[in-house]
Amino acid sequence: MRTVTGVVQHYAWGDLFSLPRLLDTEPDGTPWAEWWLGTHPSGPAQLDDGTPLSAVAGDLPYLLKLLAAAEPLSLQTHPDAPTAQQGYLREHAAAIAVDDPRRIYRDPFAKPELLCAISPFDALCGFRPVAASDLLLRSIGATGLADELREHGLQATVAALYRGTIPTAPTIAACRANATPECSVVADLDRRYPGEPSVVVALLLNLVHLQPGEAIFLCPGNLHAYLLGTGVEVMGASDNVVRGGLTPKHVDVDELLSVLSYEPLADPVVRPVQVDEFRYRYPTPGAPFELWRFEVDGPLPHTATGRELAVCTDGDASPLSRGESAYLAPGESVEFDGFCTVYLVAER
């Protein structure tokens, strides 16, 4: 087991205090958005002696992060592998540089994600069932959008919102006049991004309030946005993001509409499967990784089945304490001992 030091990312939406406190570091007045643990070239982690993690682990197929959002992130989705491969070749043929802000497909890989809450965490995740959205819209007085949804269906309604053929002002006005959690989110997003169609599209998504230990899994095509909170995030080691709005970054509506999955999610919350008294597994179908949570309460042995990364988010135990991370090689064994919470990513 080797101690790993991550890399901080100071994005504007980050929290000033959450990650520094978790990592037992003094806040420096800048937003700490993410703490990267992996071999991604944009933020490669190091071992305790300064050696790059990749020197002993190779290129990991996943990236583990601690994430702290103080304000909403962009509304976005990610492609599946065939779409990523086609998009990568298409943009390469068009001579769009990989670091060009207009570039969407920076590599030919899928980017499944799982976010597990450390603190209460708010997010938009996947489309709400149409009947439930119809009920919500009519209850707040957004009858025009409800009629469009009932008559034309979800996919056509989303496209019409983005194309500007459905006016958004009446729906936003209805949200301002209501105090439901969904309306409060829309009103806040409209203050930040006035006139953006994504503000109203957000009203068709599940508003999720995760409690610590609960998660959301973002499979290809899932439209989502993180809103507020701190969590552990693990994703495929890809940079492919198709943005729909709520951001100053490049937005491609045509590509977004072609990539989106319109299959409604009745319950987007992923609850862990308890494997034994101390271990919980989070299902991640089709992903090259699996997330585990260990609630250590005394000696807990573990043997790595592949290349694994572990991060302690709470407590004080041997060999990891809060804010510390480590790499385990395949077949390597360790015994956690004490009282702590450890999140561990296992390679599939």
C-alpha positions as CSV (number, residue, x, y, z in Angstrom):
1,M,0.0,0.0,0.0
2,R,1.4,3.4,-1.1
3,T,0.3,6.8,0.1
4,V,-1.0,9.0,-2.7
5,T,-1.1,12.8,-2.9
6,G,-3.8,14.2,-5.1
7,V,-4.1,17.4,-7.2
8,V,-6.4,20.3,-6.3
9,Q,-8.5,21.9,-9.1
10,H,-9.6,25.5,-8.3
11,Y,-12.7,25.8,-10.5
12,A,-15.0,28.8,-9.9
13,W,-17.9,26.7,-8.6
14,G,-15.9,25.2,-5.9
15,D,-16.3,25.6,-2.1
16,L,-13.8,27.7,-0.1
17,F,-13.7,25.5,3.0
18,S,-15.1,22.0,2.5
19,L,-12.2,20.2,0.9
20,P,-9.4,22.1,2.8
21,R,-11.1,21.0,6.0
22,L,-11.5,17.4,4.8
23,L,-7.8,17.3,3.8
24,D,-6.7,19.1,7.0
25,T,-5.4,22.0,5.0
26,E,-5.8,25.8,5.7
27,P,-8.2,27.5,3.2
28,D,-6.3,29.8,0.9
29,G,-9.1,32.1,-0.2
30,T,-9.7,30.3,-3.5
31,P,-12.4,27.8,-4.3
32,W,-11.4,24.1,-3.9
33,A,-13.6,22.3,-6.4
34,E,-12.0,18.9,-6.8
35,W,-9.2,16.8,-5.4
36,W,-8.0,14.4,-8.2
37,L,-6.7,11.0,-7.4
38,G,-5.6,9.1,-10.5
39,T,-3.3,9.2,-13.5
40,H,-5.2,11.6,-15.6
41,P,-2.6,13.8,-17.4
42,S,-4.5,17.0,-16.4
43,G,-3.9,16.2,-12.8
44,P,-1.6,13.2,-12.1
45,A,-1.4,12.1,-8.5
46,Q,2.0,11.3,-6.9
47,L,3.2,8.8,-4.4
48,D,4.6,10.0,-1.1
49,D,8.2,10.1,-2.5
50,G,7.2,12.3,-5.4
51,T,7.0,9.5,-7.9
52,P,4.1,9.7,-10.3
53,L,1.3,7.3,-9.4
54,S,1.4,6.1,-13.1
55,A,5.0,4.7,-12.5
56,V,3.6,1.9,-10.4
57,A,-0.1,1.8,-11.5
58,G,0.2,2.5,-15.2
59,D,-2.7,4.4,-16.7
60,L,-5.8,3.8,-14.6
61,P,-9.1,3.5,-16.5
62,Y,-10.9,5.6,-13.8
63,L,-10.4,8.9,-12.0
64,L,-11.3,9.2,-8.3
65,K,-12.2,12.7,-7.0
66,L,-13.3,14.5,-3.9
67,L,-15.7,17.2,-5.1
68,A,-17.2,20.2,-3.4
69,A,-19.8,22.4,-5.2
70,A,-20.8,25.7,-3.7
71,E,-22.8,26.7,-6.8
72,P,-24.4,24.8,-9.8
73,L,-22.2,23.1,-12.4
74,S,-23.2,23.0,-16.1
75,L,-26.1,21.0,-17.4
76,Q,-24.4,18.2,-19.3
77,T,-24.3,14.6,-20.4
78,H,-21.6,12.1,-21.6
79,P,-21.5,9.8,-24.6
80,D,-21.3,6.0,-24.8
81,A,-18.2,4.4,-26.3
82,P,-19.4,4.2,-29.9
83,T,-20.5,7.8,-29.9
84,A,-17.3,8.9,-28.3
85,Q,-15.2,7.1,-30.9
86,Q,-17.2,8.5,-33.8
87,G,-17.1,12.0,-32.4
88,Y,-13.4,11.8,-31.7
89,L,-12.6,10.8,-35.3
90,R,-15.0,13.4,-36.7
91,E,-13.5,16.3,-34.8
92,H,-10.0,15.0,-35.5
93,A,-10.8,15.0,-39.2
94,A,-12.1,18.5,-38.9
95,A,-8.7,19.6,-37.4
96,I,-10.2,20.8,-34.2
97,A,-7.3,20.8,-31.7
98,V,-7.8,18.7,-28.6
99,D,-7.4,21.8,-26.4
100,D,-9.8,24.0,-28.5
101,P,-12.7,25.1,-26.3
102,R,-15.1,24.0,-29.1
103,R,-13.8,20.5,-28.9
104,I,-16.3,18.1,-27.4
105,Y,-14.7,14.7,-28.0
106,R,-11.2,14.9,-26.6
107,D,-10.7,11.1,-26.5
108,P,-12.5,8.0,-27.9
109,F,-13.8,6.8,-24.5
110,A,-17.1,6.7,-22.6
111,K,-17.4,8.6,-19.3
112,P,-19.7,6.9,-16.8
113,E,-19.8,8.7,-13.5
114,L,-20.9,7.9,-9.9
115,L,-21.3,10.6,-7.2
116,C,-21.6,9.5,-3.6
117,A,-22.6,12.1,-1.1
118,I,-20.3,12.9,1.9
119,S,-22.5,15.8,3.0
120,P,-26.2,16.4,2.0
121,F,-25.9,16.9,-1.8
122,D,-28.3,18.4,-4.3
123,A,-28.3,17.5,-8.0
124,L,-30.4,17.3,-11.1
125,C,-30.3,13.8,-12.5
126,G,-32.2,12.3,-15.4
127,F,-35.6,13.1,-16.8
128,R,-38.6,12.7,-14.4
129,P,-41.4,10.4,-15.6
130,V,-43.7,12.4,-17.9
131,A,-46.8,11.9,-15.8
132,A,-45.0,13.3,-12.7
133,S,-43.7,16.3,-14.7
134,D,-47.2,17.0,-16.0
135,L,-48.5,16.9,-12.5
136,L,-45.8,19.2,-11.2
137,L,-46.1,21.7,-14.0
138,R,-49.9,22.0,-13.6
139,S,-49.6,22.3,-9.8
140,I,-47.4,25.4,-10.3
141,G,-49.4,27.0,-13.1
142,A,-47.0,26.1,-15.9
143,T,-49.9,24.8,-18.0
144,G,-48.5,25.8,-21.4
145,L,-45.4,23.6,-20.9
146,A,-47.5,20.8,-19.5
147,D,-49.7,20.9,-22.6
148,E,-46.7,20.7,-24.9
149,L,-45.3,17.8,-22.9
150,R,-48.6,15.9,-23.0
151,E,-49.2,16.6,-26.7
152,H,-45.8,16.1,-28.1
153,G,-43.8,14.0,-25.6
154,L,-40.6,14.5,-23.8
155,Q,-38.0,14.4,-26.6
156,A,-39.9,16.8,-28.8
157,T,-40.6,19.2,-25.9
158,V,-36.9,19.3,-24.9
159,A,-35.9,19.9,-28.5
160,A,-38.4,22.7,-28.8
161,L,-37.2,24.4,-25.6
162,Y,-33.6,24.4,-26.9
163,R,-34.7,25.5,-30.4
164,G,-36.7,28.4,-28.9
165,T,-40.0,27.4,-30.3
166,I,-41.5,27.1,-26.8
167,P,-41.4,30.3,-24.8
168,T,-39.7,29.9,-21.5
169,A,-40.8,33.2,-19.8
170,P,-44.3,31.9,-18.7
171,T,-42.7,28.8,-17.0
172,I,-40.1,30.9,-15.2
173,A,-42.7,33.4,-14.1
174,A,-44.7,30.4,-12.7
175,C,-41.7,29.2,-10.8
176,R,-41.0,32.6,-9.3
177,A,-44.5,32.6,-7.9
178,N,-44.1,29.2,-6.2
179,A,-41.9,28.0,-3.3
180,T,-41.6,24.4,-4.2
181,P,-38.0,23.1,-4.2
182,E,-38.1,22.6,-8.0
183,C,-39.3,26.1,-8.5
184,S,-36.6,27.5,-6.2
185,V,-33.9,25.8,-8.2
186,V,-35.3,27.2,-11.5
187,A,-35.6,30.7,-10.0
188,D,-32.0,30.5,-8.8
189,L,-30.7,29.2,-12.2
190,D,-32.6,32.0,-14.0
191,R,-30.9,34.6,-11.8
192,R,-27.5,33.1,-12.8
193,Y,-28.3,32.4,-16.4
194,P,-31.2,34.6,-17.5
195,G,-32.9,33.6,-20.8
196,E,-31.2,30.2,-21.1
197,P,-33.5,27.3,-22.2
198,S,-31.6,24.9,-19.9
199,V,-33.2,26.7,-17.0
200,V,-36.6,25.4,-18.0
201,V,-35.3,22.1,-19.2
202,A,-34.0,21.6,-15.6
203,L,-37.7,21.6,-14.5
204,L,-38.2,18.3,-16.4
205,L,-35.3,16.6,-14.5
206,N,-35.3,14.8,-11.1
207,L,-34.3,17.1,-8.3
208,V,-32.3,14.8,-6.0
209,H,-31.5,15.5,-2.4
210,L,-28.8,12.9,-1.5
211,Q,-28.1,12.0,2.1
212,P,-24.5,11.0,3.1
213,G,-23.9,7.5,1.7
214,E,-26.4,7.8,-1.1
215,A,-25.3,8.2,-4.7
216,I,-26.3,8.8,-8.3
217,F,-25.0,6.9,-11.3
218,L,-24.7,8.9,-14.5
219,C,-24.8,6.4,-17.4
220,P,-24.3,7.6,-21.0
221,G,-26.9,10.1,-22.1
222,N,-28.1,11.0,-18.5
223,L,-28.7,14.8,-18.4
224,H,-27.5,16.1,-15.1
225,A,-26.0,19.0,-13.1
226,Y,-24.5,19.1,-9.6
227,L,-26.0,21.9,-7.5
228,L,-24.5,21.9,-4.0
229,G,-22.6,19.7,-1.7
230,T,-19.5,17.6,-1.1
231,G,-19.0,14.0,-2.4
232,V,-16.8,11.3,-3.7
233,E,-16.9,11.0,-7.5
234,V,-15.5,8.3,-9.6
235,M,-15.6,8.3,-13.4
236,G,-14.2,6.8,-16.5
237,A,-10.8,8.5,-17.4
238,S,-12.3,10.6,-20.2
239,D,-12.7,14.3,-20.9
240,N,-15.8,14.0,-23.1
241,V,-18.6,16.4,-21.9
242,V,-21.6,17.4,-24.0
243,R,-22.9,20.6,-22.4
244,G,-26.4,22.0,-22.8
245,G,-26.1,25.2,-20.8
246,L,-25.7,26.9,-17.4
247,T,-22.0,27.5,-18.2
248,P,-19.8,30.0,-20.1
249,K,-18.2,27.0,-21.8
250,H,-18.9,25.7,-25.3
251,V,-22.5,24.5,-25.8
252,D,-23.6,22.4,-28.8
253,V,-27.4,21.9,-28.7
254,D,-27.4,19.7,-31.8
255,E,-24.9,17.3,-30.3
256,L,-26.6,17.4,-26.9
257,L,-30.0,16.4,-28.4
258,S,-28.5,13.6,-30.3
259,V,-26.7,12.1,-27.3
260,L,-29.4,12.5,-24.6
261,S,-31.2,9.5,-23.2
262,Y,-34.9,10.4,-22.8
263,E,-35.7,7.3,-20.8
264,P,-37.3,8.6,-17.6
265,L,-35.8,7.7,-14.2
266,A,-38.4,7.1,-11.6
267,D,-35.8,6.9,-8.8
268,P,-32.3,8.1,-9.7
269,V,-30.9,7.4,-6.2
270,V,-28.4,4.6,-6.0
271,R,-28.4,2.9,-2.6
272,P,-25.4,0.7,-1.7
273,V,-25.7,-3.0,-1.4
274,Q,-24.5,-4.2,2.1
275,V,-22.1,-7.1,1.4
276,D,-21.2,-7.7,5.1
277,E,-21.2,-5.9,8.4
278,F,-18.7,-3.3,7.3
279,R,-18.7,-3.2,3.4
280,Y,-21.1,-1.6,1.0
281,R,-20.9,-1.8,-2.8
282,Y,-22.4,0.8,-5.2
283,P,-23.7,-0.8,-8.5
284,T,-22.1,0.8,-11.6
285,P,-23.4,-1.3,-14.5
286,G,-21.1,-1.2,-17.6
287,A,-18.5,1.0,-16.0
288,P,-14.8,0.1,-15.7
289,F,-14.9,0.7,-12.0
290,E,-16.8,-0.2,-8.8
291,L,-17.1,1.9,-5.7
292,W,-17.1,0.5,-2.2
293,R,-17.6,2.1,1.2
294,F,-16.0,0.6,4.2
295,E,-17.4,1.6,7.6
296,V,-14.4,0.5,9.7
297,D,-15.1,-0.4,13.3
298,G,-12.2,-2.5,14.4
299,P,-9.9,-4.7,12.3
300,L,-11.0,-5.1,8.7
301,P,-8.8,-7.0,6.3
302,H,-8.9,-6.3,2.5
303,T,-7.1,-7.8,-0.5
304,A,-7.1,-5.8,-3.8
305,T,-8.6,-7.6,-6.7
306,G,-7.1,-5.1,-9.2
307,R,-5.6,-1.7,-9.3
308,E,-7.4,0.2,-6.4
309,L,-7.4,3.6,-4.9
310,A,-8.7,4.3,-1.4
311,V,-9.5,7.6,0.3
312,C,-10.5,8.1,4.0
313,T,-13.3,10.7,4.4
314,D,-13.9,10.5,8.1
315,G,-12.3,9.1,11.3
316,D,-8.8,8.1,12.4
317,A,-7.5,4.6,11.7
318,S,-4.5,2.7,10.6
319,P,-3.2,2.9,7.9
320,L,-5.4,5.8,6.7
321,S,-6.9,8.7,8.5
322,R,-9.3,11.5,7.3
323,G,-8.1,13.1,4.1
324,E,-5.4,10.5,3.3
325,S,-5.4,8.3,0.2
326,A,-3.5,5.2,-1.0
327,Y,-2.9,2.9,-3.9
328,L,-3.2,-0.9,-3.7
329,A,-1.6,-3.1,-6.3
330,P,-3.5,-6.2,-7.5
331,G,-3.3,-8.9,-4.8
332,E,-2.0,-6.6,-2.2
333,S,-3.5,-6.9,1.3
334,V,-4.1,-4.4,4.0
335,E,-5.9,-4.3,7.4
336,F,-7.8,-1.2,8.3
337,D,-8.1,-0.9,12.1
338,G,-10.0,1.7,14.1
339,F,-13.0,3.8,13.4
340,C,-13.2,5.5,10.0
341,T,-15.0,5.7,6.6
342,V,-13.0,4.6,3.6
343,Y,-14.1,4.8,0.0
344,L,-12.4,2.4,-2.4
345,V,-12.5,2.2,-6.1
346,A,-11.9,-1.2,-7.6
347,E,-10.9,-1.8,-11.3
348,R,-13.2,-4.0,-13.3
